């Protein structure tokens, strides 16, 4: 399950929890179930962080591949340029053609770099939004928990233990 879905599930549980009698802000829920859900959420977050690291590594590989391809294209262009220049009868034509090939290779390399940067920026922006929503949900949950703690405990029958919140 997606961590955001897990957070939504926890929020739904808190919203659906039975109210403590005579209170609109205090509620009761199964502590074990809540702890299990929070532990599952904690276990899922590192996988998302690993995915972000993998995404960054993939970006680096794509950039490196683009640079190698650009260098190869530029090398071919320069080789072709040198070959064309070496022929005396078409020296002027060869210089123009070689320059065009080099310019085309550089343009293609720049285009590849821009595409890779756009792809990585979009992926990182999406991940940033995910993390922002997750942190916001966690902060709201902690605020609710702190608010409940400040309210005090609920005292039921005398032989029952007080609730920990």
C-alpha positions as CSV (number, residue, x, y, z in Angstrom):
1,X,0.0,0.0,0.0
2,X,1.2,3.5,-0.8
3,X,2.4,5.5,2.2
4,X,-0.1,8.3,1.4
5,X,-2.9,5.7,1.4
6,X,-1.6,4.4,4.7
7,X,-1.7,7.9,6.2
8,X,-5.2,8.5,4.8
9,X,-6.2,5.2,6.5
10,X,-4.8,6.3,9.8
11,X,-6.6,9.7,9.5
12,X,-9.8,7.9,8.7
13,X,-9.4,5.7,11.7
14,X,-8.9,8.7,13.9
15,X,-11.9,10.5,12.4
16,X,-14.1,7.4,12.8
17,X,-13.0,6.6,16.4
18,X,-15.6,6.6,19.1
19,X,-15.7,9.8,21.1
20,X,-15.0,9.7,24.8
21,X,-18.3,10.3,26.6
22,X,-19.0,14.0,27.3
23,X,-16.1,15.1,25.0
24,X,-16.0,16.3,21.4
25,X,-12.2,16.2,21.1
26,X,-11.2,13.0,22.9
27,X,-11.6,9.7,21.2
28,X,-10.8,6.0,21.7
29,X,-9.2,3.6,19.2
30,X,-7.3,0.3,19.3
31,X,-3.7,1.2,20.3
32,X,-2.2,-2.0,18.8
33,X,-3.9,-1.4,15.5
34,X,-2.8,2.2,15.4
35,X,0.8,1.3,16.3
36,X,0.8,-1.5,13.6
37,X,-0.4,0.9,11.0
38,X,2.3,3.5,12.0
39,X,5.0,0.8,11.9
40,X,3.9,-0.3,8.4
41,X,4.1,3.3,7.3
42,X,7.6,3.7,8.8
43,X,8.6,0.5,7.0
44,X,7.3,1.8,3.6
45,X,8.9,5.2,3.7
46,X,12.5,3.9,3.4
47,X,11.5,2.1,0.2
48,X,10.3,5.4,-1.2
49,X,13.6,7.0,-0.2
50,X,15.4,4.1,-1.9
51,X,13.4,4.7,-5.0
52,X,14.4,8.4,-4.9
53,X,18.1,7.4,-4.7
54,X,17.6,4.9,-7.5
55,X,16.0,7.7,-9.5
56,X,19.0,9.9,-8.9
57,X,21.3,7.1,-9.9
58,X,19.3,6.5,-13.1
59,X,19.5,10.2,-13.8
60,X,23.3,10.1,-13.5
61,X,23.4,7.1,-15.8
62,X,21.2,8.8,-18.4
63,X,23.3,12.0,-18.2
64,X,26.6,9.9,-18.5
65,X,25.1,8.0,-21.5
66,X,24.0,11.3,-23.1
67,X,27.5,12.7,-22.6
68,X,29.1,9.6,-24.1
69,X,26.8,9.8,-27.0
70,X,27.4,13.5,-27.5
71,X,31.2,12.9,-27.3
72,X,30.8,10.0,-29.8
73,X,28.8,12.2,-32.2
74,X,31.2,15.1,-31.8
75,X,34.1,12.7,-32.4
76,X,32.5,11.3,-35.5
77,X,31.8,14.8,-36.7
78,X,35.3,15.9,-36.1
79,X,36.7,12.8,-37.8
80,X,34.4,13.3,-40.7
81,X,35.4,17.0,-40.8
82,X,39.1,16.1,-40.8
83,X,38.6,13.5,-43.6
84,X,36.7,16.0,-45.7
85,X,39.3,18.7,-45.2
86,X,42.1,16.4,-46.2
87,X,40.8,16.1,-49.7
88,X,42.2,19.0,-51.7
89,X,39.6,19.2,-54.4
90,X,36.7,19.8,-52.0
91,X,38.5,21.6,-49.1
92,X,36.0,24.4,-48.8
93,X,33.0,22.1,-49.0
94,X,34.5,19.8,-46.5
95,X,35.1,22.5,-44.0
96,X,31.4,23.6,-44.2
97,X,30.1,20.1,-44.0
98,X,32.4,19.2,-41.0
99,X,31.3,22.4,-39.2
100,X,27.7,21.5,-39.8
101,X,28.1,18.0,-38.5
102,X,29.9,19.3,-35.3
103,X,27.2,21.9,-34.8
104,X,24.5,19.3,-35.3
105,X,26.2,17.0,-32.9
106,X,26.5,19.7,-30.3
107,X,22.9,20.7,-30.8
108,X,21.8,17.1,-30.4
109,X,23.9,16.7,-27.3
110,X,22.4,19.9,-25.8
111,X,18.9,18.6,-26.7
112,X,19.6,15.3,-25.0
113,X,20.9,17.1,-21.9
114,X,17.8,19.3,-21.7
115,X,15.5,16.3,-22.0
116,X,17.3,14.4,-19.3
117,X,17.2,17.5,-17.0
118,X,13.5,18.0,-17.6
119,X,12.8,14.3,-16.9
120,X,14.7,14.3,-13.7
121,X,13.3,17.6,-12.6
122,X,9.7,16.4,-13.1
123,X,10.5,13.1,-11.2
124,X,12.1,15.0,-8.3
125,X,9.2,17.5,-8.2
126,X,6.7,14.6,-8.0
127,X,8.7,13.0,-5.2
128,X,9.0,16.3,-3.4
129,X,5.2,16.7,-3.5
130,X,4.8,13.2,-2.1
131,X,7.2,13.8,0.7
132,X,5.6,17.2,1.5
133,X,2.1,15.6,1.7
134,X,3.5,12.7,3.9
135,X,5.2,15.1,6.2
136,X,2.1,17.3,6.5
137,X,0.0,14.3,7.3
138,X,2.5,13.1,9.9
139,X,2.6,16.6,11.4
140,X,-1.2,16.7,11.7
141,X,-1.2,13.3,13.3
142,X,1.4,14.4,15.8
143,X,-0.5,17.6,16.5
144,X,-3.6,15.6,17.3
145,X,-1.7,13.3,19.5
146,X,-0.1,16.2,21.4
147,X,-3.5,17.8,21.7
148,X,-4.9,14.6,23.2
149,X,-2.0,14.3,25.6
150,X,-2.6,17.9,26.8
151,X,-6.2,17.3,27.5
152,X,-5.4,14.6,30.1
153,X,-6.5,11.1,30.7
154,X,-10.0,9.7,30.8
155,X,-10.9,8.0,34.1
156,X,-13.4,5.2,33.7
157,X,-14.4,2.8,36.4
158,X,-12.1,2.7,39.4
159,X,-10.7,-0.8,38.7
160,X,-9.8,0.1,35.1
161,X,-6.3,1.5,34.3
162,X,-6.3,5.0,32.8
163,X,-5.8,5.4,29.1
164,X,-2.3,6.5,28.1
165,X,-3.5,9.6,26.2
